[in-house]
Amino acid sequence: MSRVDLVGFAAVEGVWPGIESALASRARPQRLTGTELVVAVPSGAHAARAKLDAEAILDELRVSLGAPAGAPSLLRVVVAAADDGG
């Protein structure tokens, strides 16, 4: 079982607002385990968009994070209830 990377996740959260490829799918980072980033989206349609945009999202993250070793290289999309906070 892989461990959750809290330090790496904090870095992802810090740059996430600038990840334009994630805007259309309304994806929100949920956790980083190894090199797998799990993002939540509000619906199946948004999940389909996030899956289409996965490589672009990961590329933007690598650039924004300075491509550190262990940067996310796999994106898993889950549908989660939308929060009313934004």
Contacts in CASP RR format, 6 or more apart in sequence:
PFRMAT RR
TARGET T0000
AUTHOR 0000-0000-0000
METHOD contacts of the structure
MODEL  1
MSRVDLVGFAAVEGVWPGIESALASRARPQRLTGTELVVAVPSGAHAARA
KLDAEAILDELRVSLGAPAGAPSLLRVVVAAADDGG
2 33 0 8 1.000
2 34 0 8 1.000
2 36 0 8 1.000
3 33 0 8 1.000
3 34 0 8 1.000
4 31 0 8 1.000
4 32 0 8 1.000
4 33 0 8 1.000
5 32 0 8 1.000
5 33 0 8 1.000
5 34 0 8 1.000
8 32 0 8 1.000
9 29 0 8 1.000
9 31 0 8 1.000
9 32 0 8 1.000
11 65 0 8 1.000
11 68 0 8 1.000
12 29 0 8 1.000
12 32 0 8 1.000
12 37 0 8 1.000
12 61 0 8 1.000
12 65 0 8 1.000
12 72 0 8 1.000
13 29 0 8 1.000
15 61 0 8 1.000
15 64 0 8 1.000
15 65 0 8 1.000
16 22 0 8 1.000
16 28 0 8 1.000
16 29 0 8 1.000
18 60 0 8 1.000
18 64 0 8 1.000
19 57 0 8 1.000
19 60 0 8 1.000
19 61 0 8 1.000
19 64 0 8 1.000
20 60 0 8 1.000
21 53 0 8 1.000
21 56 0 8 1.000
21 57 0 8 1.000
21 59 0 8 1.000
21 60 0 8 1.000
22 39 0 8 1.000
22 50 0 8 1.000
22 53 0 8 1.000
22 57 0 8 1.000
22 60 0 8 1.000
24 49 0 8 1.000
24 53 0 8 1.000
25 41 0 8 1.000
25 46 0 8 1.000
25 47 0 8 1.000
25 49 0 8 1.000
25 50 0 8 1.000
25 53 0 8 1.000
25 77 0 8 1.000
26 41 0 8 1.000
26 42 0 8 1.000
26 46 0 8 1.000
26 82 0 8 1.000
27 39 0 8 1.000
27 40 0 8 1.000
27 41 0 8 1.000
27 46 0 8 1.000
27 50 0 8 1.000
27 57 0 8 1.000
27 77 0 8 1.000
28 39 0 8 1.000
28 40 0 8 1.000
28 41 0 8 1.000
29 37 0 8 1.000
29 38 0 8 1.000
29 39 0 8 1.000
30 38 0 8 1.000
30 39 0 8 1.000
30 40 0 8 1.000
30 78 0 8 1.000
30 80 0 8 1.000
31 37 0 8 1.000
31 38 0 8 1.000
32 38 0 8 1.000
32 72 0 8 1.000
34 70 0 8 1.000
35 70 0 8 1.000
35 71 0 8 1.000
35 72 0 8 1.000
35 73 0 8 1.000
35 74 0 8 1.000
36 72 0 8 1.000
36 73 0 8 1.000
36 74 0 8 1.000
36 75 0 8 1.000
36 76 0 8 1.000
37 58 0 8 1.000
37 61 0 8 1.000
37 72 0 8 1.000
37 74 0 8 1.000
37 75 0 8 1.000
37 76 0 8 1.000
38 76 0 8 1.000
38 77 0 8 1.000
38 78 0 8 1.000
39 50 0 8 1.000
39 57 0 8 1.000
39 75 0 8 1.000
39 76 0 8 1.000
39 77 0 8 1.000
39 78 0 8 1.000
40 77 0 8 1.000
40 78 0 8 1.000
40 79 0 8 1.000
40 80 0 8 1.000
41 47 0 8 1.000
41 49 0 8 1.000
41 50 0 8 1.000
41 77 0 8 1.000
41 78 0 8 1.000
41 79 0 8 1.000
41 80 0 8 1.000
42 79 0 8 1.000
42 80 0 8 1.000
42 81 0 8 1.000
42 82 0 8 1.000
43 79 0 8 1.000
44 79 0 8 1.000
46 79 0 8 1.000
47 77 0 8 1.000
47 78 0 8 1.000
47 79 0 8 1.000
50 57 0 8 1.000
50 75 0 8 1.000
50 77 0 8 1.000
51 75 0 8 1.000
51 77 0 8 1.000
54 75 0 8 1.000
54 77 0 8 1.000
57 75 0 8 1.000
58 72 0 8 1.000
58 73 0 8 1.000
58 74 0 8 1.000
58 75 0 8 1.000
61 71 0 8 1.000
61 72 0 8 1.000
62 71 0 8 1.000
62 72 0 8 1.000
65 71 0 8 1.000
END
